[in-house]
Amino acid sequence: MLAIPSNWMVRVSDFVLLAGRLLLALIFLHEGFALALHFDGTVQAMAQLGIGTPLVIATIALQIVAGLSVGLGFSTRLGAVALGLFCVATAALFHTNFANHNELLHFEKDLAIAGGMFTLAIAGAGRFSLDMLVPHGLMGRMRVSTLPSPREPGR
């Protein structure tokens, strides 16, 4: 019987992490590019909420850069934490009119996405990521704790 080393085997969890990363990144990339492509309208709409142009530019940049980070799996943990915090801030600052069912839904959605991002920050990008190709990239292979990962017995 041929023994295949465990580090050569593709695990289902890596496919799930890839799918999860792509799904989480999609909303930020779509929104970031939509805001950038309609920049004048975005600035006008945000000005009505008291948000100035520098913050609009920073928001667009965050959504695109961190969205790419999560989607491509490069410095994934950093991108996921940034987007998770962004979602919590967005929920707390813009979606607190719970009498309006739509606002409540946006509040819950933002918190759910933040939860997914924080989970991704702990789990890491998985094998199908640029983090695995660049072992010492910004935070690519950073360990969250000194305990062995369930995927790496006896590290």
C-alpha positions as CSV (number, residue, x, y, z in Angstrom):
1,M,0.0,0.0,0.0
2,L,1.3,3.4,-1.0
3,A,1.6,5.9,1.9
4,I,0.9,9.5,1.0
5,P,2.5,12.0,3.4
6,S,-0.2,14.0,5.2
7,N,1.4,17.3,4.1
8,W,0.8,16.4,0.5
9,M,-2.9,15.6,0.9
10,V,-5.3,18.3,0.0
11,R,-7.8,18.8,2.9
12,V,-11.4,19.7,2.6
13,S,-10.8,22.5,5.1
14,D,-8.5,24.2,2.6
15,F,-11.2,24.3,-0.1
16,V,-13.7,25.6,2.5
17,L,-11.3,28.3,3.6
18,L,-10.7,29.3,0.0
19,A,-14.5,29.4,-0.7
20,G,-15.1,31.4,2.5
21,R,-12.3,33.9,1.7
22,L,-13.7,34.5,-1.8
23,L,-17.2,34.9,-0.6
24,L,-16.2,37.3,2.2
25,A,-14.0,39.3,-0.1
26,L,-16.6,39.6,-2.8
27,I,-18.8,42.1,-1.0
28,F,-15.9,44.4,-0.2
29,L,-14.4,44.3,-3.7
30,H,-17.7,44.9,-5.3
31,E,-18.6,47.8,-3.0
32,G,-15.1,49.4,-3.1
33,F,-15.0,49.4,-6.9
34,A,-18.6,50.6,-7.2
35,L,-17.8,53.5,-4.9
36,A,-14.6,54.3,-6.8
37,L,-16.3,54.2,-10.2
38,H,-19.0,56.6,-9.0
39,F,-16.7,58.7,-6.9
40,D,-18.4,62.1,-7.3
41,G,-21.8,60.6,-6.3
42,T,-20.2,58.7,-3.4
43,V,-18.6,61.9,-2.1
44,Q,-21.9,63.8,-2.3
45,A,-23.8,61.0,-0.6
46,M,-21.3,60.6,2.2
47,A,-21.1,64.4,2.7
48,Q,-24.8,64.3,3.6
49,L,-23.8,61.9,6.4
50,G,-21.1,64.2,7.6
51,I,-18.2,62.1,6.1
52,G,-15.5,64.1,4.3
53,T,-13.6,63.2,1.1
54,P,-10.4,61.9,2.9
55,L,-12.5,59.3,4.8
56,V,-14.3,58.3,1.7
57,I,-11.0,57.7,-0.1
58,A,-9.7,55.7,3.0
59,T,-12.9,53.6,3.0
60,I,-12.6,52.8,-0.7
61,A,-8.9,52.0,-0.3
62,L,-9.6,49.8,2.7
63,Q,-12.4,47.8,1.0
64,I,-10.3,47.2,-2.1
65,V,-6.9,46.5,-0.5
66,A,-8.2,44.5,2.4
67,G,-10.7,42.7,0.1
68,L,-7.9,41.7,-2.2
69,S,-5.8,40.6,0.8
70,V,-8.6,38.3,2.0
71,G,-9.5,37.1,-1.5
72,L,-6.0,36.3,-2.6
73,G,-4.9,35.1,0.8
74,F,-2.0,37.5,1.2
75,S,-1.6,38.9,4.7
76,T,-5.0,37.4,5.2
77,R,-5.1,37.8,9.0
78,L,-4.4,41.5,8.8
79,G,-7.0,42.1,6.0
80,A,-9.6,40.1,7.9
81,V,-9.1,42.0,11.1
82,A,-9.2,45.3,9.3
83,L,-12.5,44.4,7.5
84,G,-13.9,42.9,10.7
85,L,-13.3,46.1,12.6
86,F,-14.7,48.1,9.7
87,C,-17.9,46.1,9.8
88,V,-18.3,46.6,13.5
89,A,-17.8,50.3,13.1
90,T,-20.2,50.5,10.2
91,A,-22.9,48.6,12.1
92,A,-22.5,50.8,15.2
93,L,-22.3,54.1,13.4
94,F,-24.8,53.8,10.5
95,H,-27.3,51.0,11.2
96,T,-28.7,51.5,14.7
97,N,-32.2,52.5,13.8
98,F,-33.7,49.2,14.9
99,A,-37.3,50.4,14.4
100,N,-36.5,50.2,10.6
101,H,-36.3,46.5,9.8
102,N,-33.9,47.1,6.9
103,E,-31.5,48.9,9.2
104,L,-31.7,46.1,11.7
105,L,-30.9,43.6,8.9
106,H,-27.9,45.7,7.8
107,F,-26.7,45.8,11.5
108,E,-27.0,42.0,11.8
109,K,-25.4,41.4,8.4
110,D,-22.4,43.7,9.3
111,L,-21.9,41.9,12.6
112,A,-22.2,38.5,10.9
113,I,-19.5,39.5,8.3
114,A,-17.3,40.8,11.1
115,G,-17.7,37.4,12.9
116,G,-16.6,35.6,9.7
117,M,-13.6,37.9,9.3
118,F,-12.5,37.4,12.9
119,T,-12.9,33.7,12.5
120,L,-10.8,33.8,9.3
121,A,-8.2,35.9,11.2
122,I,-7.8,33.1,13.7
123,A,-8.0,30.2,11.2
124,G,-5.7,31.7,8.6
125,A,-6.0,31.5,4.8
126,G,-5.3,27.8,4.3
127,R,-3.2,26.1,1.7
128,F,-4.7,27.8,-1.4
129,S,-3.3,31.2,-0.6
130,L,-0.4,33.6,-1.3
131,D,0.4,33.4,2.4
132,M,1.6,29.9,1.8
133,L,3.9,31.0,-1.0
134,V,5.4,33.9,1.0
135,P,6.1,32.3,4.4
136,H,7.3,35.5,6.1
137,G,5.0,38.0,4.4
138,L,3.6,40.8,6.6
139,M,1.6,38.5,8.8
140,G,1.1,35.5,6.5
141,R,2.2,32.7,8.7
142,M,1.9,34.4,12.1
143,R,0.7,32.1,14.8
144,V,-2.1,33.3,17.0
145,S,-1.1,31.2,20.0
146,T,1.8,29.0,21.0
147,L,-0.5,25.9,21.2
148,P,-0.4,23.4,18.3
149,S,-3.1,23.9,15.7
150,P,-5.6,21.0,15.4
151,R,-4.3,20.7,11.9
152,E,-0.7,20.4,13.0
153,P,-0.4,17.7,15.7
154,G,2.8,18.0,17.6
155,R,4.0,21.1,15.8
